[in-house]
Amino acid sequence: MRSDSGPITRNLATIPSLTDPINTDWTITQLLEWLSDDARQHDVALQHPLARIEALMTGARWARTPSTVALIRSIAAAVHDDPTRGSLRIGELSPQQEPGVPERIPQLA
């Protein structure tokens, strides 16, 4: 129980159950390197953590649940568009950083 009346503020990406098995200390570049393993690219267990990370990075709202591959591509495109995002740690992502993008349809490369 909290002894003060202040709100609990935690970034979504720092709550372990929301990002497991992704390490919140990794940078986005390290995450993309880890995801370069073909087996991980199709691991449905990564879908929800990647969706949270991708939403925090891009503010995208998908019409339906995206595949892990689509999420990885979207994260990679965000880093391509702004290379400084690659050095962000996953645990540093927060809803306050979310861009105000109403809907984004990823382009296939």
C-alpha positions as semicolon CSV with decimal commas, in nm:
position;residue;x (nm);y (nm);z (nm)
1;M;0,000;0,000;0,000
2;R;0,128;0,347;-0,084
3;S;0,186;0,588;0,201
4;D;0,150;0,903;-0,009
5;S;-0,143;1,016;-0,216
6;G;0,056;1,084;-0,535
7;P;-0,020;0,894;-0,853
8;I;0,185;0,597;-0,960
9;T;0,355;0,687;-1,286
10;R;0,525;0,409;-1,478
11;N;0,600;0,379;-1,843
12;L;0,410;0,095;-2,009
13;A;0,733;-0,045;-2,146
14;T;0,890;-0,071;-1,797
15;I;0,626;-0,301;-1,654
16;P;0,789;-0,644;-1,700
17;S;0,472;-0,839;-1,776
18;L;0,398;-0,603;-2,066
19;T;0,736;-0,643;-2,233
20;D;0,850;-0,999;-2,150
21;P;1,063;-1,150;-2,300
22;I;1,196;-0,817;-2,429
23;N;1,451;-0,653;-2,199
24;T;1,358;-0,293;-2,115
25;D;1,728;-0,203;-2,091
26;W;1,779;-0,275;-2,462
27;T;1,793;0,007;-2,710
28;I;1,556;-0,004;-3,005
29;T;1,858;-0,093;-3,224
30;Q;1,940;-0,387;-2,993
31;L;1,576;-0,497;-3,008
32;L;1,584;-0,493;-3,389
33;E;1,909;-0,692;-3,388
34;W;1,752;-0,949;-3,152
35;L;1,448;-0,966;-3,378
36;S;1,667;-1,039;-3,681
37;D;1,647;-1,409;-3,588
38;D;1,389;-1,557;-3,827
39;A;1,225;-1,764;-3,553
40;R;1,152;-1,453;-3,346
41;Q;0,999;-1,268;-3,640
42;H;0,705;-1,508;-3,640
43;D;0,677;-1,566;-3,265
44;V;0,319;-1,473;-3,173
45;A;0,423;-1,438;-2,808
46;L;0,609;-1,120;-2,913
47;Q;0,304;-0,967;-3,079
48;H;0,165;-0,782;-2,775
49;P;0,498;-0,650;-2,639
50;L;0,598;-0,534;-2,988
51;A;0,258;-0,372;-3,039
52;R;0,305;-0,170;-2,718
53;I;0,657;-0,065;-2,816
54;E;0,552;0,022;-3,170
55;A;0,254;0,225;-3,047
56;L;0,475;0,420;-2,808
57;M;0,722;0,491;-3,088
58;T;0,483;0,578;-3,369
59;G;0,142;0,647;-3,219
60;A;0,001;0,418;-3,487
61;R;-0,350;0,279;-3,458
62;W;-0,405;-0,034;-3,660
63;A;-0,741;-0,130;-3,808
64;R;-0,676;-0,490;-3,700
65;T;-0,412;-0,670;-3,501
66;P;-0,083;-0,651;-3,694
67;S;0,152;-0,944;-3,736
68;T;0,488;-0,948;-3,561
69;V;0,656;-0,892;-3,899
70;A;0,443;-0,581;-3,964
71;L;0,527;-0,447;-3,618
72;I;0,900;-0,509;-3,668
73;R;0,887;-0,333;-4,004
74;S;0,705;-0,038;-3,851
75;I;0,962;-0,008;-3,570
76;A;1,247;-0,035;-3,822
77;A;1,083;0,231;-4,042
78;A;1,051;0,464;-3,743
79;V;1,424;0,425;-3,675
80;H;1,500;0,474;-4,044
81;D;1,295;0,796;-4,046
82;D;1,461;0,923;-3,727
83;P;1,788;0,739;-3,648
84;T;1,805;0,893;-3,299
85;R;1,517;0,663;-3,201
86;G;1,751;0,367;-3,235
87;S;1,942;0,476;-2,925
88;L;1,629;0,501;-2,709
89;R;1,601;0,238;-2,440
90;I;1,274;0,049;-2,436
91;G;1,226;0,143;-2,071
92;E;1,250;0,511;-2,167
93;L;0,948;0,496;-2,396
94;S;0,643;0,661;-2,248
95;P;0,297;0,769;-2,363
96;Q;0,408;1,132;-2,342
97;Q;0,651;1,069;-2,632
98;E;0,376;0,931;-2,854
99;P;0,339;1,134;-3,170
100;G;-0,012;1,248;-3,253
101;V;-0,064;1,023;-3,552
102;P;-0,431;0,922;-3,589
103;E;-0,372;0,622;-3,814
104;R;-0,076;0,485;-4,000
105;I;-0,078;0,227;-4,272
106;P;0,272;0,078;-4,303
107;Q;0,415;0,070;-4,651
108;L;0,573;-0,249;-4,775
109;A;0,931;-0,207;-4,887
